[in-house]
Amino acid sequence: MTASAAMVLDHLPDALRPTVQPIDTWFRYRRLGLLFEARVARGRLMVCGIDLRGDLERRHAARQMRRSRLACMGSAAFNPEVAVSPDEVARLFPTQWAG
């Protein structure tokens, strides 16, 4: 898959199952995710490591995934069960969130 970056989810609760989960190499065996949802504090969060904004005129699958994920998040069906802390989410993005 192009225009994507898998996140290492080893530090998140085992009950959290990514919606899109690539397989790591056999010698590392990390738990990876490209798309997952969770409860954070009093809110709901969807985290996506796939580019769902760029060149959507030519990337039909990405355009459709974006449409379906936005529709899901705007519906009552978007009700993640697994809770994670804001700090656990921040660990997914160490360079972006470093102070």
Buried (B, 14 or more C-beta within 10 A) or exposed (E): EEEBEBBBBEEBEEEBBBBBBEEEEEEEEEBBBBBBBBBBEEEEBBBBBBBBEEEBEEBEEBBEBBEEBEEEEEEEEBEBEBEBEEEBBEBBEEEEEEE
